């Protein structure tokens, strides 16, 4: 059993890591952390909007290179490949989500805003 950010995860011994598994863990952690931040007042977004946007951006969490970071009204995903970040941002925008790519020194950051357009 592996304890990852407060989540108990059962991994068979010798099992290969899978992008979908890592994405599921990131997604569950992000939901748990986001709801805790909303309850504590550290995030100023509607709970329903947060859950809806997170559900639509579940696939983006699968391909992020690091654990996401939260802001007051957004979540930030880090990518080493700018083209991948831009492609995912385009997909999110087509789903009606406010997404923006910002270049960093080493890679790119995808900002997913929880405010409605």
C-alpha positions in Angstrom: 0.0 0.0 0.0 1.3 3.5 -0.9 0.2 6.6 0.9 0.2 9.4 -1.6 -1.0 12.9 -0.5 -3.4 11.4 2.0 -4.8 8.8 -0.4 -4.4 5.1 0.1 -3.4 3.5 -3.1 -3.0 -0.3 -3.7 -0.2 -1.0 -6.1 0.7 -4.6 -7.0 4.4 -5.4 -6.4 6.4 -4.9 -9.5 3.6 -3.2 -11.4 4.5 -0.7 -14.1 3.5 2.9 -13.6 0.7 4.1 -15.8 -0.1 7.6 -16.9 -3.8 7.0 -16.3 -3.1 5.8 -12.7 -0.9 8.8 -12.0 -3.6 11.1 -13.5 -6.3 9.4 -11.3 -4.2 10.0 -8.2 -3.6 13.6 -9.2 -7.2 14.2 -10.0 -8.4 12.7 -6.6 -5.8 14.8 -4.8 -6.8 17.9 -6.7 -10.5 17.4 -5.9 -9.8 16.8 -2.2 -7.4 19.7 -1.9 -9.6 22.1 -3.9 -12.7 21.3 -1.8 -10.6 21.8 1.4 -9.4 25.2 0.1 -12.9 26.3 -0.8 -14.1 25.2 2.7 -11.2 27.1 4.4 -11.7 30.2 2.3 -8.3 29.9 0.6 -10.0 29.6 -2.8 -12.7 32.0 -3.9 -14.8 29.9 -6.3 -18.2 28.2 -6.4 -18.0 24.6 -5.3 -20.3 23.5 -8.2 -18.2 25.4 -10.8 -15.0 23.9 -9.3 -16.3 20.3 -9.6 -17.7 20.9 -13.1 -14.5 22.4 -14.4 -12.3 19.7 -12.7 -14.4 17.0 -14.3 -13.9 18.5 -17.8 -10.2 18.9 -17.2 -9.5 15.5 -15.8 -7.6 14.5 -19.0 -5.3 17.5 -18.7 -4.2 16.3 -15.2 -3.2 12.9 -16.8 -0.6 14.6 -19.0 0.8 17.2 -16.6 4.4 16.7 -15.6 4.1 17.7 -11.9 1.5 17.9 -9.2 -0.8 20.9 -9.9 -0.7 24.1 -7.8 -3.7 26.1 -6.7 -4.2 29.8 -6.8 -7.1 31.8 -5.5 -9.3 31.2 -8.6 -7.3 28.8 -10.8 -5.3 25.6 -10.9 -1.8 25.6 -12.6 -0.5 22.5 -14.5 3.1 22.3 -15.5 4.3 20.8 -18.8 7.9 20.4 -20.2 6.5 20.5 -23.7 4.8 23.8 -24.9 3.0 22.1 -27.8 1.3 19.6 -25.5 0.3 22.4 -23.2 -1.1 24.5 -26.1 -3.0 21.5 -27.5 -4.6 20.7 -24.2 -5.5 24.4 -23.7 -7.2 24.4 -27.1 -9.2 21.3 -26.1 -10.2 22.9 -22.8 -11.3 26.1 -24.5 -13.4 24.1 -27.0 -15.1 22.6 -23.9 -15.9 26.1 -22.6 -13.2 26.3 -20.0 -11.0 29.4 -19.5 -7.5 28.1 -20.1 -4.3 30.0 -20.9 -0.7 28.8 -21.5 2.2 30.8 -20.1 5.8 30.1 -21.0 8.3 29.5 -18.2 12.1 29.2 -18.4 12.0 25.4 -18.5 8.5 24.6 -19.8 5.0 25.9 -19.9 2.3 26.5 -17.3 -1.4 25.8 -18.2 -3.7 28.0 -16.1 -7.3 26.7 -15.8 -9.5 29.4 -14.3 -12.5 28.4 -12.2 -14.4 31.6 -13.0 -17.1 31.5 -15.6 -16.5 33.3 -18.9 
